[in-house]
Amino acid sequence: NPELCTMMWHHGHNNSIHNGIPRIGFQKGGKSAMWVDEDMADDFLLKAQEYIRNHKEGPFFLYYALQQPHVPRTPHPRFVGSSGMGPRGDVIVEADWCVGELMKTLEEEDLLENTLIIFSSDNGPVVNDGYYDDAVEKLGNHQPAGPLRGGKYSLYEAGTRVPFMAYWKGKIEPTVSDALVSQLDLFSSLAQLVESDKRGPDSEELLEVFLGNSDQGRSELIIEAQTRTALRAGDWVMIPPYNGPAVNKMVNIELGNSEEFQLYNIVKDIGQQVNIADSEPEKLQEMIAAFEQLRGVKLQQKELSNEQ
């Protein structure tokens, strides 16, 4: 019922309504499960700050999950209009403020020199992701993915390459690294940092990379988007053939699906504009062999299903 909505759904977000916002799925729990979207940023921040203060006397681990800029984008009233780019821009400003407040708390508690802070994301950017919220109309000339191809849901670089920053006052010097790492590597690397003998499956010890002391990251990495996988090895990316649409038209993002193998050198062609699979047959076969060994599958150029 549109009369009950303060935000209109665009695709898929239409199973139930809460706070005037149509949602995916259905809510259970009655009044005890109710929440106010506009207060979520403050609520999560306060809980994170409380956790830090309660555990400052000893080692602690905090996973602080920001809901911004995920949909539905509902900035607190004090951030509405702050970006001039609609709700998507406003919640990004709100997220920036939240991170700043968390940093202030660590500084106030004299913890900055004894805390490793990692800021990252779970996927690449998407603008319209389920609601009519002026995200596309007010984007202007801004390109959320920069020169990268694709976005969220995509096997191209803009879908699988994510922001990653590590900060440790007095321990990590400001720099930029081109080392290949995965968030999986945090398991073994952080265990190494705290002198634990526990390790995570598929997780490599790359602590010195995260601390900025080395550029020697992974040699290869299986990348994934919506159960589809590909291989990054050094400067190269190989995407096997996959059935399905080339573009997700609901969000206007290229997915990486093609009937042919795709091969890119992302140092020479960061935008993945030229598929050189035909002109680099030896490199392609090398990448296919490595992918098959890592994934335990046998690739076929035609009729490759997403389940493989």
Secondary structure, DSSP 8 states (H G I E B T S, - for coil): -GGG-SSEE-SS--SEEETTEEESS---SGGGG---GGGHHHHHHHHHHHHHHHSTTS---------TTSSS----GGGTTSSSSHHHHHHHHHHHHHHHHHHHHHHHTT-GGG--EEEE-SS---S-SSEESSTTTT-TT--TTTT----TT-SSHHHH---EEEE-TTTS-S--------TTHHHHHHHHHTT-----TT----HHHHTTS-----SEEEEEETTEEEEEETTEEEE----S-SEETTTTEE----SS-EEEETTT-TT-----TTT-HHHHHHHHHHHHHHHT----SSS--TT-
